[in-house]
Amino acid sequence: MTFAPIRSERLELRLLTEADRDWLVSVHAQADVGRFIPAGPWTEDIAEEEFAKRISRQGFDTEQGAVSLVATYDGTPVADIVSWFTDREHRVAEIGWAGDPEHAGQGFVTEAAAALLDHLFNDERMHRVAARIDPRNEPSMRVAERLGMQLEGHLRANDWMRGEWCDTLVYGMLASDRNV
Ligand SMILES: CC(C)(COP(=O)(O)OP(=O)(O)OC[C@H]1O[C@@H](n2cnc3c(N)ncnc32)[C@H](O)[C@@H]1OP(=O)(O)O)[C@@H](O)C(=O)NCCC(=O)NCCS
């Protein structure tokens, strides 16, 4: 089954294509974008590996059980939004986001992630969606909070990244949260 683009007030979210490669790599190569992302910032080698992984994410009903989406505003890519099953059988997923710094501070990432959350709960029938955020990443924490995700836990020194132990905040949203 193909993934039908999702529309929100200002944006369209569609699957990543080969034509997005240069844009996605140029965003993720930036030090500020990659600072709190496990594989970031992308070097040429990492970019090849990461892009191959991303482009294979074509739907929750495919073997990968994941989507890699580009949010566009008036046809211009503004944000990279991903989601993948962490437990396919019980419909638990994780969501991740990165904005193009050229279009930061306009609410595009929040709007795109909100549209994807609607799709995940309404159409993909997810039970739970989580986001994992480094507590130093305050702009990303604000995105999760604007989305209405709940801060559920603070994991201490659980991820070894770029030569240091990093903490992780776990934000979650349940299908049942949306019915209250
Ligand atoms: C995390 C990240 C996506 C946040 O980007 P952002 O531009 O702040 O997010 P949004 O596009 O949702 O914009 C929200 C900001 O725009 C402002 N804004 C302006 N117009 C707005 C509108 N119409 N609607 C909502 N917000 C609006 C908000 O007030 C907010 O600013 P604030 O957080 O300073 O209050 C960005 O910093 C990023 O890409 N970081 C690198 C990658 C990364 O770390 N990803 C997360 C890994 S967990």
Ligand as a Chemical Component Dictionary entry (heavy atoms), coordinates in Angstrom:
data_LIG
# 
_chem_comp.id                   LIG 
_chem_comp.type                 NON-POLYMER 
_chem_comp.pdbx_formal_charge   0 
_chem_comp.three_letter_code    LIG 
# 
loop_
_chem_comp_atom.comp_id 
_chem_comp_atom.atom_id 
_chem_comp_atom.alt_atom_id 
_chem_comp_atom.type_symbol 
_chem_comp_atom.charge 
_chem_comp_atom.model_Cartn_x 
_chem_comp_atom.model_Cartn_y 
_chem_comp_atom.model_Cartn_z 
_chem_comp_atom.pdbx_ordinal 
LIG C1  C1  C 0 14.123 20.615 17.816 1  
LIG C2  C2  C 0 13.806 21.490 16.627 2  
LIG C3  C3  C 0 13.109 20.686 15.557 3  
LIG C4  C4  C 0 12.891 22.657 17.081 4  
LIG O1  O1  O 0 12.776 23.572 16.021 5  
LIG P1  P1  P 0 11.804 24.814 16.107 6  
LIG O2  O2  O 0 11.998 25.635 14.909 7  
LIG O3  O3  O 0 11.944 25.462 17.449 8  
LIG O4  O4  O 0 10.371 24.101 16.108 9  
LIG P2  P2  P 0 9.063  24.577 15.353 10 
LIG O5  O5  O 0 9.262  24.576 13.875 11 
LIG O6  O6  O 0 7.952  23.757 15.863 12 
LIG O7  O7  O 0 8.907  26.081 15.805 13 
LIG C5  C5  C 0 8.533  26.363 17.132 14 
LIG C6  C6  C 0 8.971  27.746 17.474 15 
LIG O8  O8  O 0 8.396  28.657 16.570 16 
LIG C7  C7  C 0 7.563  29.590 17.270 17 
LIG N1  N1  N 0 6.405  29.816 16.373 18 
LIG C8  C8  C 0 6.313  30.872 15.529 19 
LIG N2  N2  N 0 5.191  30.769 14.812 20 
LIG C9  C9  C 0 4.550  29.660 15.222 21 
LIG C10 C10 C 0 3.329  29.032 14.837 22 
LIG N3  N3  N 0 2.539  29.540 13.872 23 
LIG N4  N4  N 0 2.967  27.880 15.441 24 
LIG C11 C11 C 0 3.742  27.357 16.409 25 
LIG N5  N5  N 0 4.934  27.889 16.802 26 
LIG C12 C12 C 0 5.321  29.044 16.205 27 
LIG C13 C13 C 0 7.247  28.934 18.586 28 
LIG O9  O9  O 0 6.987  29.882 19.591 29 
LIG C14 C14 C 0 8.515  28.142 18.858 30 
LIG O10 O10 O 0 9.533  28.909 19.423 31 
LIG P3  P3  P 0 10.001 28.671 20.951 32 
LIG O11 O11 O 0 10.217 27.193 21.146 33 
LIG O12 O12 O 0 11.259 29.459 21.029 34 
LIG O13 O13 O 0 8.873  29.170 21.776 35 
LIG C15 C15 C 0 15.106 22.098 16.006 36 
LIG O14 O14 O 0 15.776 22.798 17.003 37 
LIG C16 C16 C 0 16.012 21.051 15.396 38 
LIG O15 O15 O 0 15.811 20.613 14.277 39 
LIG N6  N6  N 0 17.044 20.647 16.142 40 
LIG C17 C17 C 0 18.034 19.720 15.638 41 
LIG C18 C18 C 0 17.506 18.325 15.466 42 
LIG C19 C19 C 0 17.042 17.746 16.787 43 
LIG O16 O16 O 0 17.680 17.938 17.809 44 
LIG N7  N7  N 0 15.925 17.030 16.719 45 
LIG C20 C20 C 0 15.320 16.451 17.893 46 
LIG C21 C21 C 0 16.028 15.240 18.354 47 
LIG S1  S1  S 0 15.193 14.611 19.796 48 
# 
loop_
_chem_comp_bond.comp_id 
_chem_comp_bond.atom_id_1 
_chem_comp_bond.atom_id_2 
_chem_comp_bond.value_order 
_chem_comp_bond.pdbx_ordinal 
LIG C1  C2  SING 1  
LIG C2  C3  SING 2  
LIG C2  C4  SING 3  
LIG C2  C15 SING 4  
LIG C4  O1  SING 5  
LIG O1  P1  SING 6  
LIG P1  O2  DOUB 7  
LIG P1  O3  SING 8  
LIG P1  O4  SING 9  
LIG O4  P2  SING 10 
LIG P2  O5  DOUB 11 
LIG P2  O6  SING 12 
LIG P2  O7  SING 13 
LIG O7  C5  SING 14 
LIG C5  C6  SING 15 
LIG C6  O8  SING 16 
LIG C6  C14 SING 17 
LIG O8  C7  SING 18 
LIG C7  N1  SING 19 
LIG C7  C13 SING 20 
LIG N1  C8  SING 21 
LIG N1  C12 SING 22 
LIG C8  N2  DOUB 23 
LIG N2  C9  SING 24 
LIG C9  C10 SING 25 
LIG C9  C12 DOUB 26 
LIG C10 N3  SING 27 
LIG C10 N4  DOUB 28 
LIG N4  C11 SING 29 
LIG C11 N5  DOUB 30 
LIG N5  C12 SING 31 
LIG C13 O9  SING 32 
LIG C13 C14 SING 33 
LIG C14 O10 SING 34 
LIG O10 P3  SING 35 
LIG P3  O11 DOUB 36 
LIG P3  O12 SING 37 
LIG P3  O13 SING 38 
LIG C15 O14 SING 39 
LIG C15 C16 SING 40 
LIG C16 O15 DOUB 41 
LIG C16 N6  SING 42 
LIG N6  C17 SING 43 
LIG C17 C18 SING 44 
LIG C18 C19 SING 45 
LIG C19 O16 DOUB 46 
LIG C19 N7  SING 47 
LIG N7  C20 SING 48 
LIG C20 C21 SING 49 
LIG C21 S1  SING 50 
# 
